[in-house]
Amino acid sequence: MSTATNALTTTAVATSAAAPAAGTTLAEGTTTAGTARPPFTVAVTADAARPDGSSIHGDLGLRRLTENGISWSVLPSYTDPIPPADLAGVHAVLSLGHIAFDSRTLDHAPELKLVARFGAGYETIDLDACTRAGVVVTNTPDAIRRPLAVAGLTLLLALSHNLLAKDRLTRTSDWASREQYRGAPLVGQTVGIVGFGSVGAELARLLAPLGMKVVGNNRSGRHPEAAELGVELLGLNELLERSDYVVLCAALTPATEKLIDADVLARMKSSAYLINIGRGKLVDTDALRDALQSGRIAGAGLDVFEPEPLLPDDALLTLENVVLSPHSLCWTADFTRDVADGALASILAVAAGERPRNVLNPEVFDTAAFAAKGH
């Protein structure tokens, strides 16, 4: 992710965003330079917290805003687009990511300076529109890297060892059938990571002690850690043909929507597994259903879907060669803490007149719209 380096200072770590220089107090509305600043107001989207301010997904640490003299409230409804009245006087939004931020919202939020995304994906945010409006957009890729990589490893191990089938045999006292469910070897198997970035690199580190070969694919064909990790970067077709496990870590963009379609699935080994920890829309769900039902691929591990939640009559829910998780496999106590810390650090930085980390649209700092908001 890009981190801008000019104009305002960069907040180095999540915990330091709230720490002023000696003799100044951010809770009193001052910058680290001691210049008085106007009050700062934050809106929390309704997918992240309840109307009473309590967090839906674990402790988000919203008290840190109060401790630093920042007023905040939860948006009254889960509405897309957000009604203009709900953003009146709001300087920053803490968003879980489900609500869109585009011109429909931004045109009616003249005081908005920041959208702090809780997590890594940002497909619901129109970065160009935010830049034109002078709105900084941040996310928290560092916090999500390890938990998401562990989620991918969890699905891989569950599939390779037929964990769900063995659980079922145990619960039904069908020990006589266990011979039919031997696990697959891991040593020497190839894992292909589509969208090889920071999460993919972390997954490669986790796989190395298991003796698995890792290959990757990304848009640029390069990654600074690939050589060190022994990861060979390939074209997508070659990766599919060589891999025993294909793990999707790609960001959702217009170019990657339904990247995994019937033609792509046909290139995979019939013994291969597809694992999706990216976004449900990366996959043509109809094509995946057909491939799983026909035995075209061996199975799938899915933490994300299209749509979410799955409809009650979706055939994916009945297939024995699929491991499913409701878009929450990376949710751990440390995940929530670290992601919240990153998002709050962005808010505290902007409130203090500083530049946050993990800015998705760094060109915003050069716009007249940004300057006009009095950062």
VEXDREN-2710 file (C-alpha; in Angstrom, 1 decimal):
% VEXDREN-2710
k/r/px/py/pz
1/MET/0.0/0.0/0.0
2/SER/1.2/3.5/-0.7
3/THR/2.2/5.7/2.2
4/ALA/2.6/9.4/1.4
5/THR/5.7/11.2/2.6
6/ASN/5.2/14.9/2.0
7/ALA/3.3/17.7/3.7
8/LEU/1.9/16.3/7.0
9/THR/3.8/13.9/9.1
10/THR/3.1/10.1/9.0
11/THR/1.8/8.3/12.1
12/ALA/4.4/5.5/12.7
13/VAL/2.4/3.0/14.7
14/ALA/-1.2/2.6/15.8
15/THR/-0.5/3.3/19.5
16/SER/1.6/6.4/18.8
17/ALA/-1.2/8.2/17.0
18/ALA/-2.7/9.2/20.3
19/ALA/0.6/10.2/21.9
20/PRO/1.3/14.0/21.7
21/ALA/4.6/15.7/22.1
22/ALA/5.5/17.0/25.5
23/GLY/3.4/19.9/26.6
24/THR/0.5/19.3/24.3
25/THR/-2.7/17.3/24.7
26/LEU/-4.7/15.9/21.8
27/ALA/-7.7/15.5/24.1
28/GLU/-7.8/19.3/24.3
29/GLY/-8.0/19.6/20.5
30/THR/-4.4/20.6/19.8
31/THR/-1.9/19.2/17.2
32/THR/1.6/18.0/18.2
33/ALA/2.8/21.5/17.2
34/GLY/0.5/23.0/19.8
35/THR/-1.9/24.8/17.4
36/ALA/-5.5/24.8/18.4
37/ARG/-7.8/22.8/16.2
38/PRO/-11.6/22.7/15.9
39/PRO/-13.6/19.8/17.3
40/PHE/-13.4/16.5/15.3
41/THR/-16.4/14.3/14.7
42/VAL/-16.5/10.6/13.7
43/ALA/-19.4/8.5/12.4
44/VAL/-19.2/4.7/12.8
45/THR/-21.1/2.7/10.2
46/ALA/-24.0/0.6/11.5
47/ASP/-22.3/-2.6/10.3
48/ALA/-19.5/-2.1/12.9
49/ALA/-21.5/-1.0/16.0
50/ARG/-24.9/-0.9/17.5
51/PRO/-26.9/2.3/18.0
52/ASP/-25.9/2.3/21.7
53/GLY/-22.2/2.4/20.6
54/SER/-21.4/-1.2/21.6
55/SER/-19.3/-3.0/19.0
56/ILE/-20.7/-5.9/17.0
57/HIS/-17.4/-7.6/16.2
58/GLY/-15.5/-7.5/19.4
59/ASP/-14.0/-4.5/21.2
60/LEU/-13.1/-1.9/18.6
61/GLY/-11.6/0.4/21.3
62/LEU/-13.8/3.3/20.4
63/ARG/-13.2/4.7/23.9
64/ARG/-9.8/5.9/22.5
65/LEU/-11.7/8.5/20.4
66/THR/-13.4/9.8/23.5
67/GLU/-10.1/9.8/25.4
68/ASN/-8.6/12.0/22.7
69/GLY/-11.4/14.6/22.7
70/ILE/-13.1/13.2/19.6
71/SER/-16.9/13.0/19.5
72/TRP/-18.4/9.9/17.8
73/SER/-21.7/8.3/17.1
74/VAL/-23.1/5.3/15.2
75/LEU/-24.9/6.0/12.0
76/PRO/-28.6/5.5/12.7
77/SER/-29.3/3.1/9.8
78/TYR/-27.6/0.6/7.5
79/THR/-28.4/2.5/4.4
80/ASP/-26.6/2.7/1.1
81/PRO/-26.0/5.5/0.2
82/ILE/-25.8/7.1/3.5
83/PRO/-28.4/9.9/3.9
84/PRO/-26.8/13.3/3.6
85/ALA/-28.2/14.4/7.0
86/ASP/-26.3/11.5/8.7
87/LEU/-23.0/12.9/7.6
88/ALA/-23.7/16.6/8.4
89/GLY/-20.7/17.9/10.4
90/VAL/-18.9/14.5/10.2
91/HIS/-15.1/14.7/9.6
92/ALA/-14.3/11.0/9.5
93/VAL/-16.1/7.7/9.0
94/LEU/-15.0/4.4/10.5
95/SER/-16.4/1.8/8.0
96/LEU/-16.5/-2.0/8.2
97/GLY/-16.7/-1.9/4.4
98/HIS/-20.2/-2.9/3.4
99/ILE/-21.5/0.6/2.7
100/ALA/-20.4/2.3/-0.5
101/PHE/-18.6/5.6/-0.6
102/ASP/-19.0/7.2/-4.0
103/SER/-20.2/10.5/-5.4
104/ARG/-23.8/9.9/-4.2
105/THR/-22.5/10.2/-0.6
106/LEU/-19.4/12.4/-1.1
107/ASP/-21.2/15.2/-2.9
108/HIS/-23.3/15.7/0.3
109/ALA/-20.5/15.5/2.8
110/PRO/-18.4/18.7/2.4
111/GLU/-16.7/18.4/5.8
112/LEU/-15.7/14.7/5.4
113/LYS/-11.9/14.3/5.4
114/LEU/-11.3/10.6/6.0
115/VAL/-12.8/7.2/5.4
116/ALA/-11.0/4.7/7.6
117/ARG/-11.7/1.2/6.3
118/PHE/-11.8/-1.6/8.9
119/GLY/-9.9/-4.3/7.0
120/ALA/-8.1/-4.6/3.7
121/GLY/-10.7/-4.7/0.9
122/TYR/-12.0/-1.5/-0.5
123/GLU/-14.1/-2.5/-3.5
124/THR/-17.1/-0.6/-2.1
125/ILE/-15.1/2.7/-2.1
126/ASP/-14.7/4.8/-5.2
127/LEU/-11.2/6.0/-4.7
128/ASP/-11.3/8.4/-7.7
129/ALA/-14.5/10.1/-6.3
130/CYS/-12.9/10.3/-2.8
131/THR/-9.8/11.9/-4.3
132/ARG/-11.8/14.5/-6.2
133/ALA/-13.7/15.3/-3.0
134/GLY/-10.5/15.7/-1.0
135/VAL/-11.2/12.6/1.2
136/VAL/-8.4/10.4/2.4
137/VAL/-9.1/6.6/2.3
138/THR/-7.1/4.2/4.5
139/ASN/-7.2/0.5/5.3
140/THR/-5.4/-1.9/7.6
141/PRO/-3.5/-4.5/5.6
142/ASP/-0.8/-5.1/8.2
143/ALA/-3.3/-6.2/10.8
144/ILE/-5.1/-8.7/8.5
145/ARG/-2.1/-10.3/6.9
146/ARG/-1.4/-13.0/9.4
147/PRO/-5.0/-14.0/10.4
148/LEU/-6.0/-14.3/6.8
149/ALA/-3.0/-16.4/5.9
150/VAL/-3.8/-18.7/8.9
151/ALA/-7.4/-18.9/7.6
152/GLY/-6.1/-20.1/4.2
153/LEU/-3.9/-22.7/5.9
154/THR/-6.8/-23.9/8.1
155/LEU/-8.9/-24.6/5.0
156/LEU/-6.0/-26.3/3.2
157/LEU/-5.4/-28.7/6.2
158/ALA/-9.1/-29.4/6.6
159/LEU/-9.4/-30.3/2.9
160/SER/-6.2/-32.3/2.7
161/HIS/-7.1/-34.4/5.7
162/ASN/-10.8/-34.9/5.0
163/LEU/-11.5/-33.4/8.4
164/LEU/-15.2/-32.9/7.9
165/ALA/-15.8/-36.4/6.7
166/LYS/-13.8/-37.8/9.7
167/ASP/-15.8/-35.7/12.1
168/ARG/-19.0/-37.1/10.6
169/LEU/-17.7/-40.7/10.9
170/THR/-16.8/-40.2/14.5
171/ARG/-20.2/-38.6/15.4
172/THR/-22.1/-41.5/13.6
173/SER/-19.8/-44.2/15.1
174/ASP/-18.9/-45.3/11.5
175/TRP/-15.2/-46.1/12.3
176/ALA/-15.3/-48.9/9.7
177/SER/-15.4/-46.3/6.9
178/ARG/-12.3/-44.4/7.9
179/GLU/-10.1/-46.2/5.5
180/GLN/-11.9/-44.5/2.6
181/TYR/-10.8/-41.0/3.9
182/ARG/-7.0/-41.1/4.0
183/GLY/-5.5/-37.7/3.9
184/ALA/-3.4/-36.4/1.0
185/PRO/0.4/-35.9/1.4
186/LEU/1.6/-32.4/1.9
187/VAL/5.3/-32.7/1.3
188/GLY/6.0/-32.0/-2.3
189/GLN/2.6/-30.7/-3.1
190/THR/2.2/-27.4/-4.9
191/VAL/0.2/-24.4/-3.6
192/GLY/-0.7/-21.7/-6.1
193/ILE/-1.5/-18.4/-4.7
194/VAL/-3.5/-16.1/-7.0
195/GLY/-3.1/-12.5/-6.0
196/PHE/0.4/-13.0/-4.4
197/GLY/0.8/-10.0/-2.1
198/SER/1.4/-9.5/1.6
199/VAL/-1.2/-12.2/2.6
200/GLY/0.2/-14.6/0.1
201/ALA/3.7/-14.1/1.3
202/GLU/2.6/-14.7/4.9
203/LEU/0.9/-17.9/3.8
204/ALA/4.1/-19.0/2.0
205/ARG/5.9/-18.6/5.3
206/LEU/3.4/-20.8/7.0
207/LEU/3.6/-23.5/4.3
208/ALA/7.4/-23.7/4.2
209/PRO/7.9/-26.0/7.2
210/LEU/5.3/-28.4/5.7
211/GLY/7.6/-29.0/2.7
212/MET/5.1/-27.6/0.2
213/LYS/6.1/-25.8/-3.0
214/VAL/4.6/-22.4/-3.4
215/VAL/4.0/-20.6/-6.7
216/GLY/2.3/-17.3/-7.1
217/ASN/0.6/-15.0/-9.6
218/ASN/-0.1/-11.3/-9.4
219/ARG/-0.7/-8.4/-11.8
220/SER/2.8/-7.1/-11.8
221/GLY/4.6/-10.5/-12.0
222/ARG/6.9/-9.2/-9.1
223/HIS/7.0/-9.3/-5.3
224/PRO/9.9/-8.1/-3.1
225/GLU/9.7/-11.2/-0.9
226/ALA/9.2/-13.9/-3.6
227/ALA/12.8/-14.8/-4.1
228/GLU/13.5/-15.0/-0.4
229/LEU/10.5/-17.2/0.2
230/GLY/11.4/-19.4/-2.8
231/VAL/8.1/-18.5/-4.6
232/GLU/8.1/-18.7/-8.3
233/LEU/5.8/-16.2/-10.0
234/LEU/3.9/-17.6/-12.9
235/GLY/1.2/-16.8/-15.4
236/LEU/-2.3/-17.8/-14.2
237/ASN/-2.7/-20.7/-16.6
238/GLU/0.6/-22.3/-15.7
239/LEU/-0.1/-21.8/-12.0
240/LEU/-3.5/-23.6/-12.4
241/GLU/-2.0/-26.5/-14.3
242/ARG/0.8/-27.1/-11.7
243/SER/-1.1/-26.5/-8.4
244/ASP/-2.6/-29.1/-6.1
245/TYR/-4.2/-26.3/-4.1
246/VAL/-5.2/-22.9/-5.6
247/VAL/-5.6/-20.2/-3.0
248/LEU/-7.4/-16.9/-3.9
249/CYS/-6.0/-13.9/-2.2
250/ALA/-6.6/-11.3/-4.9
251/ALA/-8.4/-8.0/-4.3
252/LEU/-11.8/-7.6/-6.0
253/THR/-11.6/-5.2/-8.9
254/PRO/-13.4/-5.0/-12.2
255/ALA/-10.5/-7.0/-13.7
256/THR/-10.7/-9.8/-11.1
257/GLU/-14.5/-10.2/-10.8
258/LYS/-15.4/-13.8/-11.8
259/LEU/-11.7/-14.4/-12.5
260/ILE/-12.3/-18.0/-11.7
261/ASP/-14.8/-19.1/-14.3
262/ALA/-15.6/-22.4/-16.0
263/ASP/-12.6/-22.1/-18.4
264/VAL/-10.2/-21.4/-15.5
265/LEU/-11.6/-24.3/-13.4
266/ALA/-11.1/-26.6/-16.4
267/ARG/-7.4/-25.9/-16.3
268/MET/-7.0/-27.1/-12.8
269/LYS/-6.0/-30.7/-12.0
270/SER/-9.0/-32.9/-11.3
271/SER/-7.3/-33.7/-7.9
272/ALA/-6.9/-30.1/-7.0
273/TYR/-8.7/-28.0/-4.5
274/LEU/-9.8/-24.3/-4.7
275/ILE/-9.6/-22.2/-1.6
276/ASN/-11.1/-18.7/-1.5
277/ILE/-10.1/-16.3/1.3
278/GLY/-10.4/-13.2/-0.9
279/ARG/-13.8/-12.2/-2.1
280/GLY/-16.8/-14.2/-3.2
281/LYS/-17.1/-12.3/-6.5
282/LEU/-13.7/-13.6/-7.6
283/VAL/-15.4/-16.8/-8.5
284/ASP/-18.2/-17.6/-10.9
285/THR/-20.3/-19.5/-8.3
286/ASP/-22.4/-21.3/-10.9
287/ALA/-19.2/-22.6/-12.6
288/LEU/-17.7/-23.7/-9.2
289/ARG/-20.9/-25.6/-8.3
290/ASP/-20.8/-27.4/-11.6
291/ALA/-17.1/-28.3/-11.2
292/LEU/-17.6/-29.6/-7.6
293/GLN/-20.7/-31.6/-8.5
294/SER/-19.2/-33.2/-11.6
295/GLY/-15.9/-34.0/-9.9
296/ARG/-14.0/-31.7/-12.2
297/ILE/-12.0/-30.5/-9.2
298/ALA/-11.6/-32.4/-5.9
299/GLY/-13.1/-29.9/-3.6
300/ALA/-13.2/-26.4/-2.3
301/GLY/-12.6/-24.4/0.9
302/LEU/-14.6/-21.2/1.0
303/ASP/-14.7/-18.4/3.6
304/VAL/-16.3/-15.9/1.2
305/PHE/-19.3/-16.2/-1.2
306/GLU/-21.5/-14.5/-3.7
307/PRO/-24.0/-13.8/-2.4
308/GLU/-23.4/-13.5/1.4
309/PRO/-25.0/-15.2/3.2
310/LEU/-25.6/-18.1/0.9
311/LEU/-29.3/-18.8/0.1
312/PRO/-30.7/-21.7/2.1
313/ASP/-31.2/-23.9/-1.0
314/ASP/-27.7/-23.4/-2.4
315/ALA/-26.2/-26.7/-3.5
316/LEU/-22.9/-25.7/-1.9
317/LEU/-24.4/-26.3/1.5
318/THR/-25.1/-30.0/0.6
319/LEU/-21.7/-30.9/-1.0
320/GLU/-19.4/-33.2/1.1
321/ASN/-16.3/-32.0/-0.8
322/VAL/-16.6/-28.4/0.4
323/VAL/-15.5/-26.8/3.7
324/LEU/-17.4/-23.6/4.4
325/SER/-17.0/-20.7/6.8
326/PRO/-19.3/-17.7/7.1
327/HIS/-16.7/-15.0/6.1
328/SER/-15.2/-15.1/9.6
329/LEU/-12.4/-17.6/9.6
330/CYS/-9.8/-14.9/10.4
331/TRP/-11.8/-13.4/13.2
332/THR/-9.8/-13.8/16.3
333/ALA/-9.3/-11.5/19.3
334/ASP/-6.0/-10.3/18.1
335/PHE/-7.4/-9.7/14.6
336/THR/-10.1/-7.4/15.9
337/ARG/-7.7/-5.6/18.2
338/ASP/-5.1/-5.0/15.6
339/VAL/-7.5/-4.0/12.8
340/ALA/-9.3/-1.6/15.1
341/ASP/-6.0/-0.1/16.3
342/GLY/-5.0/0.5/12.7
343/ALA/-8.3/2.2/11.7
344/LEU/-8.4/4.3/14.9
345/ALA/-4.8/5.4/14.3
346/SER/-5.8/6.8/10.9
347/ILE/-8.6/8.8/12.6
348/LEU/-6.4/10.1/15.4
349/ALA/-3.7/11.1/12.9
350/VAL/-6.1/13.1/10.7
351/ALA/-7.7/14.6/13.7
352/ALA/-4.3/15.8/14.9
353/GLY/-3.4/17.2/11.5
354/GLU/-1.1/14.4/10.7
355/ARG/-0.9/12.1/7.7
356/PRO/-2.0/8.5/8.4
357/ARG/-0.4/5.3/7.2
358/ASN/-1.8/2.9/4.5
359/VAL/-3.4/5.6/2.4
360/LEU/-5.0/4.1/-0.7
361/ASN/-5.3/7.4/-2.6
362/PRO/-2.1/9.3/-1.8
363/GLU/-2.7/11.6/-4.8
364/VAL/-5.4/13.2/-2.7
365/PHE/-2.8/15.3/-0.8
366/ASP/-2.1/17.3/-3.9
367/THR/-5.7/18.3/-4.6
368/ALA/-7.2/21.6/-4.0
369/ALA/-10.2/19.9/-2.5
370/PHE/-8.0/18.4/0.2
371/ALA/-6.3/21.7/1.0
372/ALA/-9.7/23.4/1.2
373/LYS/-10.7/21.2/4.1
374/GLY/-8.1/22.8/6.3
375/HIS/-6.0/19.8/7.1
END
